[in-house]
Amino acid sequence: MIVKEPLPWIRMLFSVKGSSLPRTLPRILVVTIISVVVTAVQLHLDIEVYTLTATPFTLIGLALGIFLGFRNNAAYDRFWEGRKLWGQLVNSSRSFARQTLSLIRPHTSQGAVIAAEQQEVDQCQQDLVRHAIAFVHALRHQLRDSDPFPDLARFLPAGELDDLRRHRNVPFAVSMAMARRVRQAWDRGWISAYHLPVMEKTLAILTDIQGGCERIKSTPIPWAYTVLLHRLVAFYCLFLPFGIVDTTRWLTPIVVLLITHAFFGLDEIGDELEQPFGTEPQDLPLTAISRTIEVNLLQAIGEEEVPELLQPVNGVLV
């Protein structure tokens, strides 16, 4: 995600990094060159060519602007929903760690027995919190189609990693391991009947968050709608010089440049926002959010050596 300091208005106008211009510039240049050729042939060489009136472009441009706005709104809704889900993941992970550390307690109360059992409870608490961190990293890798095991190896034992490798849905397998440990704590009498539903509810919320993210990733905006918009934008911009050359004359290339920059830019922004879980500059900073959760939960269990929070690099937070 692009993170920048507020720029002065004039610098914002000419800012290229973070905009859609690097991707749309080739298309804009091609159409602008075509408009230069059409203008030169029509006006400078005084050669009669077939031209169109501006009326159809006015009508189509209005409808096309509405369609592009609708698609960009739909794409931004997906982006914002993904951000809300990961914000909920931050809160739910912290809640689960707090519940683990405060609700899991030894049930004995005599001498050396409680000391030995307290050690087991402490181990159970640390295992659950580390599994919560592993779940977050596994979900991030699942959404980005990357290998989660280098990150998971920092929090889970080797034997469990070998078992996880056979699962296609690693975050779900990690959440199942968390549920089993909660059940074991219940069987040992470390969680009361009043507190067990509270922890189960938090685990259910984590599962709901995963399902919401997977829904966004696996269900893009209908392909036919996207293809139609791409075609309409391309045809509109390609034929635009023929429709306005009689009206704008030598200013035709400049007018075409401005209009194609707007339409191609809106079209490209919709593509960039549609899948918010990638690693492009416009995508959500899942790695930074994961690191924040990791630091918070490690400090909750008393770890002193924790990694630094991620900072933007060249204005981009990954």
GUNUKOL-70406 format. One line per 4 residues: their letters; for each residue z, x, y of C-alpha. Coordinates in nm, 2 decimals. Layout:
N
a	Z,X,Y  ...
***
This chain:
318
mivk	0.00,0.00,0.00  -0.09,0.13,0.34  0.21,0.20,0.56  0.13,0.30,0.91
eplp	0.31,0.33,1.24  0.20,0.08,1.50  -0.12,0.22,1.67  -0.23,0.17,2.03
wirm	-0.48,-0.11,2.06  -0.77,0.12,2.14  -0.69,0.35,1.84  -0.67,0.05,1.61
lfsv	-1.02,-0.05,1.71  -1.16,0.28,1.58  -0.93,0.33,1.29  -1.13,0.38,0.96
kgss	-0.86,0.48,0.71  -0.72,0.17,0.54  -1.01,-0.05,0.65  -1.29,-0.19,0.44
lprt	-1.55,0.01,0.64  -1.58,0.31,0.40  -1.69,0.07,0.12  -1.91,-0.16,0.33
lpri	-2.07,0.11,0.55  -2.37,0.17,0.31  -2.45,-0.20,0.30  -2.41,-0.23,0.68
lvvt	-2.64,0.07,0.74  -2.91,-0.07,0.51  -2.92,-0.40,0.68  -2.91,-0.24,1.02
iisv	-3.20,-0.02,0.94  -3.40,-0.32,0.82  -3.32,-0.50,1.15  -3.45,-0.19,1.34
vvta	-3.77,-0.20,1.14  -3.81,-0.57,1.19  -3.74,-0.54,1.57  -3.98,-0.25,1.61
vqlh	-4.26,-0.43,1.42  -4.21,-0.75,1.61  -4.16,-0.62,1.96  -4.28,-0.26,1.99
ldie	-4.59,-0.27,1.77  -4.66,-0.63,1.88  -4.75,-0.72,1.52  -4.70,-1.08,1.43
vytl	-4.46,-1.12,1.14  -4.31,-1.43,0.98  -3.98,-1.51,1.16  -3.73,-1.78,1.11
tatp	-3.54,-1.99,1.36  -3.17,-1.93,1.43  -3.08,-2.29,1.32  -3.04,-2.23,0.95
ftli	-2.84,-1.91,1.01  -2.61,-2.10,1.24  -2.55,-2.37,0.97  -2.52,-2.13,0.68
glal	-2.31,-1.89,0.88  -2.05,-2.16,0.96  -2.03,-2.27,0.59  -2.02,-1.91,0.47
gifl	-1.74,-1.82,0.71  -1.53,-2.12,0.57  -1.60,-2.01,0.21  -1.51,-1.65,0.28
gfrn	-1.19,-1.76,0.45  -1.10,-1.98,0.16  -1.16,-1.70,-0.09  -0.96,-1.45,0.12
naay	-0.67,-1.70,0.14  -0.68,-1.74,-0.24  -0.69,-1.36,-0.28  -0.40,-1.31,-0.04
drfw	-0.20,-1.58,-0.21  -0.23,-1.37,-0.53  -0.13,-1.06,-0.35  0.17,-1.22,-0.19
egrk	0.28,-1.39,-0.51  0.27,-1.05,-0.68  0.49,-0.91,-0.41  0.74,-1.20,-0.44
lwgq	0.76,-1.15,-0.81  0.84,-0.78,-0.77  1.09,-0.86,-0.50  1.25,-1.09,-0.75
lvns	1.24,-0.82,-1.01  1.44,-0.59,-0.78  1.71,-0.86,-0.73  1.72,-0.96,-1.10
srsf	1.75,-0.60,-1.21  2.04,-0.54,-0.98  2.20,-0.86,-1.09  2.16,-0.77,-1.46
arqt	2.32,-0.43,-1.39  2.61,-0.59,-1.21  2.66,-0.84,-1.48  2.65,-0.57,-1.75
lsli	2.91,-0.36,-1.57  3.14,-0.64,-1.48  3.11,-0.90,-1.76  3.11,-0.67,-2.07
rpht	3.47,-0.58,-2.14  3.68,-0.47,-2.44  3.87,-0.75,-2.61  4.16,-0.54,-2.74
sqga	4.45,-0.43,-2.53  4.67,-0.18,-2.73  4.70,0.19,-2.69  4.44,0.42,-2.85
viaa	4.24,0.12,-2.98  4.14,0.01,-2.63  4.05,0.37,-2.54  3.82,0.41,-2.83
eqqe	3.67,0.06,-2.78  3.63,0.13,-2.40  3.41,0.43,-2.49  3.19,0.20,-2.70
vdqc	3.17,-0.05,-2.42  3.08,0.21,-2.17  2.80,0.33,-2.39  2.68,-0.03,-2.44
qqdl	2.68,-0.08,-2.06  2.48,0.24,-2.00  2.23,0.15,-2.27  2.17,-0.19,-2.12
vrha	2.12,-0.06,-1.77  1.89,0.21,-1.89  1.69,-0.05,-2.08  1.66,-0.25,-1.76
iafv	1.51,0.05,-1.58  1.28,0.11,-1.88  1.17,-0.26,-1.86  1.06,-0.22,-1.50
halr	0.86,0.10,-1.57  0.71,-0.06,-1.88  0.60,-0.36,-1.68  0.44,-0.15,-1.41
hqlr	0.24,0.05,-1.67  0.14,-0.27,-1.85  0.00,-0.42,-1.53  -0.18,-0.09,-1.45
dsdp	-0.31,-0.03,-1.80  -0.14,0.32,-1.81  0.08,0.50,-2.06  0.44,0.40,-2.02
fpdl	0.60,0.64,-2.27  0.64,0.95,-2.04  0.86,0.73,-1.81  1.04,0.55,-2.10
arfl	1.13,0.88,-2.26  1.37,0.95,-1.97  1.58,0.64,-2.06  1.54,0.55,-2.42
page	1.62,0.74,-2.74  1.33,0.89,-2.94  1.38,0.66,-3.24  1.34,0.35,-3.02
lddl	1.03,0.50,-2.85  0.87,0.54,-3.19  0.93,0.17,-3.26  0.80,0.07,-2.92
rrhr	0.47,0.25,-2.99  0.36,-0.02,-3.24  0.40,-0.30,-2.98  0.11,-0.40,-2.77
nvpf	0.34,-0.56,-2.51  0.59,-0.29,-2.44  0.79,-0.46,-2.17  0.85,-0.76,-2.39
avsm	0.96,-0.53,-2.67  1.21,-0.36,-2.43  1.34,-0.70,-2.32  1.39,-0.80,-2.68
amar	1.59,-0.48,-2.73  1.81,-0.57,-2.43  1.87,-0.92,-2.58  1.97,-0.76,-2.91
rvrq	2.22,-0.54,-2.74  2.37,-0.84,-2.55  2.40,-1.02,-2.88  2.57,-0.73,-3.04
awdr	2.82,-0.72,-2.75  2.88,-1.09,-2.80  2.94,-1.04,-3.17  3.19,-0.76,-3.09
gwis	3.37,-1.00,-2.86  3.29,-0.80,-2.54  3.12,-1.10,-2.37  3.30,-1.43,-2.33
ayhl	3.14,-1.76,-2.41  3.13,-1.83,-2.03  2.95,-1.51,-1.94  2.69,-1.50,-2.22
pvme	2.47,-1.78,-2.06  2.48,-1.59,-1.73  2.33,-1.28,-1.88  2.08,-1.48,-2.09
ktla	1.96,-1.65,-1.78  1.90,-1.32,-1.61  1.70,-1.20,-1.91  1.50,-1.52,-1.90
iltd	1.42,-1.46,-1.53  1.29,-1.11,-1.62  1.07,-1.27,-1.88  0.94,-1.52,-1.62
iqgg	0.86,-1.24,-1.38  0.66,-1.06,-1.64  0.47,-1.38,-1.73  0.39,-1.44,-1.36
ceri	0.26,-1.09,-1.32  0.05,-1.11,-1.63  -0.09,-1.45,-1.52  -0.21,-1.29,-1.19
kstp	-0.36,-0.99,-1.37  -0.54,-1.18,-1.65  -0.67,-1.48,-1.44  -0.89,-1.36,-1.16
ipwa	-1.07,-1.59,-0.91  -1.35,-1.76,-1.11  -1.64,-1.52,-1.15  -1.91,-1.77,-1.07
ytvl	-1.75,-1.83,-0.73  -1.72,-1.46,-0.65  -2.08,-1.39,-0.75  -2.21,-1.68,-0.54
lhrl	-2.03,-1.56,-0.23  -2.16,-1.20,-0.28  -2.51,-1.33,-0.31  -2.48,-1.56,-0.01
vafy	-2.34,-1.28,0.21  -2.61,-1.04,0.09  -2.90,-1.28,0.15  -2.76,-1.40,0.48
clfl	-2.73,-1.05,0.62  -3.07,-0.93,0.48  -3.26,-1.22,0.64  -3.06,-1.24,0.96
pfgi	-3.29,-1.01,1.16  -3.58,-1.24,1.09  -3.39,-1.53,1.23  -3.26,-1.38,1.56
vdtt	-3.52,-1.13,1.66  -3.71,-1.37,1.89  -3.38,-1.46,2.06  -3.19,-1.13,2.08
rwlt	-3.50,-0.91,2.09  -3.40,-0.54,2.13  -3.04,-0.62,2.08  -3.11,-0.74,1.73
pivv	-2.99,-0.43,1.55  -2.66,-0.44,1.75  -2.60,-0.81,1.68  -2.69,-0.76,1.31
llit	-2.45,-0.46,1.29  -2.16,-0.66,1.43  -2.22,-0.97,1.21  -2.28,-0.77,0.89
haff	-1.96,-0.57,0.96  -1.77,-0.90,0.98  -1.92,-1.07,0.67  -1.93,-0.76,0.44
glde	-1.58,-0.67,0.55  -1.44,-1.01,0.47  -1.62,-1.01,0.14  -1.47,-0.67,0.05
igde	-1.12,-0.76,0.16  -1.12,-1.05,-0.08  -1.22,-0.81,-0.37  -0.94,-0.56,-0.27
leqp	-0.66,-0.82,-0.26  -0.77,-1.01,-0.57  -0.60,-0.77,-0.81  -0.28,-0.65,-0.64
fgte	-0.13,-0.44,-0.92  -0.38,-0.15,-0.92  -0.36,0.19,-0.75  -0.59,0.14,-0.46
pqdl	-0.45,0.20,-0.11  -0.44,-0.18,-0.04  -0.25,-0.26,-0.37  0.12,-0.32,-0.41
plta	0.35,-0.01,-0.42  0.47,-0.07,-0.77  0.57,0.29,-0.83  0.78,0.30,-0.51
isrt	0.95,-0.03,-0.61  1.02,0.10,-0.96  1.17,0.41,-0.82  1.40,0.21,-0.59
ievn	1.52,0.00,-0.89  1.57,0.32,-1.09  1.78,0.49,-0.82  1.99,0.18,-0.76
llqa	2.07,0.12,-1.13  2.14,0.49,-1.21  2.38,0.51,-0.92  2.55,0.19,-1.05
igee	2.64,0.36,-1.38  2.77,0.67,-1.20  2.47,0.91,-1.23  2.48,1.18,-0.97
evpe	2.14,1.33,-1.02  1.89,1.07,-0.92  1.53,1.11,-0.80  1.44,1.07,-0.44
llqp	1.29,0.75,-0.31  0.92,0.77,-0.27  0.78,0.81,0.08  0.43,0.73,0.21
vngv	0.18,1.01,0.16  -0.09,1.02,0.43  0.02,0.66,0.52  -0.02,0.53,0.16
lv	0.28,0.42,-0.05  0.19,0.40,-0.42
***
